[in-house]
Amino acid sequence: MKMKQEHFDYMKKEINIVLEKYNDKGQLVEEYRSGNFPRADAVKDLQKRFCFDLFYGAGLVRWSCDNLYPYLNGDHIYTALKKICPIIK
């Protein structure tokens, strides 16, 4: 993984805050698993959509523009997100 550990840790902390609030009983994961979220019918990669929705929901977009995109691209960020976010089956 090309992401700096400090950036990975920050992302993990912020995403975990969202998960504690909206997925304390697994309800958010179940909504995605069952397709109960906006524009679910257009999703081609459910795991990617879930990861980036959490990324946006955690308010990491502006931070990532300042801290991640100067040295990473979206694929690198997704690699980190897959390690942080729950797996949708």
CYANA upper distance limits for C-alpha pairs under 8 A (distance plus 0.5 A):
  1 MET  CA     76 HIS  CA      7.67
  1 MET  CA     79 THR  CA      7.76
  1 MET  CA     80 ALA  CA      7.78
  2 LYS  CA     72 LEU  CA      7.97
  2 LYS  CA     76 HIS  CA      7.25
  3 MET  CA      7 HIS  CA      7.21
  3 MET  CA      8 PHE  CA      6.97
  3 MET  CA     68 LEU  CA      8.23
  3 MET  CA     72 LEU  CA      7.73
  3 MET  CA     76 HIS  CA      7.61
  3 MET  CA     77 ILE  CA      8.09
  3 MET  CA     80 ALA  CA      7.97
  4 LYS  CA      8 PHE  CA      6.83
  5 GLN  CA      9 ASP  CA      6.54
  6 GLU  CA     10 TYR  CA      6.72
  7 HIS  CA     11 MET  CA      6.71
  7 HIS  CA     67 ASN  CA      8.29
  7 HIS  CA     68 LEU  CA      8.19
  8 PHE  CA     12 LYS  CA      6.61
  8 PHE  CA     80 ALA  CA      7.34
  9 ASP  CA     13 LYS  CA      6.62
 10 TYR  CA     14 GLU  CA      6.78
 11 MET  CA     15 ILE  CA      6.56
 11 MET  CA     55 PHE  CA      8.45
 11 MET  CA     60 LEU  CA      7.89
 12 LYS  CA     16 ASN  CA      6.44
 12 LYS  CA     84 ILE  CA      6.39
 13 LYS  CA     17 ILE  CA      6.94
 14 GLU  CA     18 VAL  CA      7.29
 14 GLU  CA     58 ALA  CA      6.20
 14 GLU  CA     60 LEU  CA      8.41
 15 ILE  CA     19 LEU  CA      6.75
 15 ILE  CA     54 LEU  CA      6.84
 15 ILE  CA     55 PHE  CA      7.16
 15 ILE  CA     57 GLY  CA      8.46
 15 ILE  CA     58 ALA  CA      5.95
 15 ILE  CA     84 ILE  CA      8.31
 15 ILE  CA     85 CYS  CA      8.27
 16 ASN  CA     20 GLU  CA      6.46
 17 ILE  CA     21 LYS  CA      6.86
 17 ILE  CA     58 ALA  CA      8.15
 18 VAL  CA     22 TYR  CA      6.54
 18 VAL  CA     23 ASN  CA      8.19
 18 VAL  CA     54 LEU  CA      7.81
 18 VAL  CA     57 GLY  CA      7.64
 18 VAL  CA     58 ALA  CA      6.56
 19 LEU  CA     23 ASN  CA      5.31
 19 LEU  CA     24 ASP  CA      7.14
 20 GLU  CA     24 ASP  CA      5.60
 22 TYR  CA     27 GLN  CA      7.69
 22 TYR  CA     28 LEU  CA      6.61
 23 ASN  CA     27 GLN  CA      5.76
 23 ASN  CA     28 LEU  CA      5.44
 23 ASN  CA     29 VAL  CA      7.38
 26 GLY  CA     30 GLU  CA      6.76
 27 GLN  CA     31 GLU  CA      6.66
 28 LEU  CA     32 TYR  CA      6.98
 29 VAL  CA     33 ARG  CA      6.55
 29 VAL  CA     86 PRO  CA      8.02
 29 VAL  CA     88 ILE  CA      7.11
 30 GLU  CA     34 SER  CA      6.49
 31 GLU  CA     35 GLY  CA      6.53
 31 GLU  CA     36 ASN  CA      5.30
 31 GLU  CA     37 PHE  CA      6.98
 32 TYR  CA     36 ASN  CA      6.37
 32 TYR  CA     37 PHE  CA      6.83
 32 TYR  CA     46 LEU  CA      8.15
 32 TYR  CA     50 PHE  CA      7.64
 32 TYR  CA     88 ILE  CA      7.87
 33 ARG  CA     88 ILE  CA      6.60
 33 ARG  CA     89 LYS  CA      7.11
 35 GLY  CA     40 ALA  CA      5.98
 35 GLY  CA     41 ASP  CA      8.11
 36 ASN  CA     40 ALA  CA      7.43
 39 ARG  CA     43 VAL  CA      7.67
 43 VAL  CA     49 ARG  CA      7.65
 45 ASP  CA     49 ARG  CA      6.77
 46 LEU  CA     50 PHE  CA      6.58
 46 LEU  CA     88 ILE  CA      7.76
 47 GLN  CA     51 CYS  CA      6.60
 47 GLN  CA     87 ILE  CA      7.36
 47 GLN  CA     88 ILE  CA      6.34
 48 LYS  CA     52 PHE  CA      6.64
 48 LYS  CA     78 TYR  CA      7.79
 49 ARG  CA     53 ASP  CA      6.43
 50 PHE  CA     54 LEU  CA      6.75
 50 PHE  CA     88 ILE  CA      8.37
 51 CYS  CA     55 PHE  CA      6.71
 51 CYS  CA     78 TYR  CA      7.92
 51 CYS  CA     81 LEU  CA      6.38
 51 CYS  CA     82 LYS  CA      7.36
 51 CYS  CA     85 CYS  CA      6.62
 52 PHE  CA     56 TYR  CA      6.59
 52 PHE  CA     78 TYR  CA      8.22
 52 PHE  CA     81 LEU  CA      8.21
 53 ASP  CA     57 GLY  CA      6.37
 54 LEU  CA     58 ALA  CA      6.42
 54 LEU  CA     85 CYS  CA      8.44
 55 PHE  CA     59 GLY  CA      7.24
 55 PHE  CA     60 LEU  CA      6.28
 55 PHE  CA     61 VAL  CA      7.76
 55 PHE  CA     81 LEU  CA      8.36
 56 TYR  CA     60 LEU  CA      6.33
 56 TYR  CA     61 VAL  CA      6.50
 59 GLY  CA     63 TRP  CA      8.33
 60 LEU  CA     64 SER  CA      6.32
 61 VAL  CA     65 CYS  CA      6.86
 62 ARG  CA     66 ASP  CA      7.00
 63 TRP  CA     67 ASN  CA      6.41
 63 TRP  CA     68 LEU  CA      8.15
 64 SER  CA     68 LEU  CA      5.20
 64 SER  CA     69 TYR  CA      6.66
 65 CYS  CA     69 TYR  CA      5.76
 65 CYS  CA     70 PRO  CA      7.82
 66 ASP  CA     70 PRO  CA      7.57
 68 LEU  CA     72 LEU  CA      6.07
 68 LEU  CA     73 ASN  CA      8.22
 68 LEU  CA     77 ILE  CA      8.42
 69 TYR  CA     73 ASN  CA      6.29
 69 TYR  CA     74 GLY  CA      8.45
 72 LEU  CA     76 HIS  CA      6.44
 72 LEU  CA     77 ILE  CA      7.60
 73 ASN  CA     77 ILE  CA      7.03
 74 GLY  CA     78 TYR  CA      6.57
 75 ASP  CA     79 THR  CA      6.75
 76 HIS  CA     80 ALA  CA      7.08
 77 ILE  CA     81 LEU  CA      6.69
 78 TYR  CA     82 LYS  CA      6.61
 79 THR  CA     83 LYS  CA      7.29
 80 ALA  CA     84 ILE  CA      7.00
 81 LEU  CA     85 CYS  CA      6.31
 82 LYS  CA     86 PRO  CA      8.20
 82 LYS  CA     87 ILE  CA      8.16
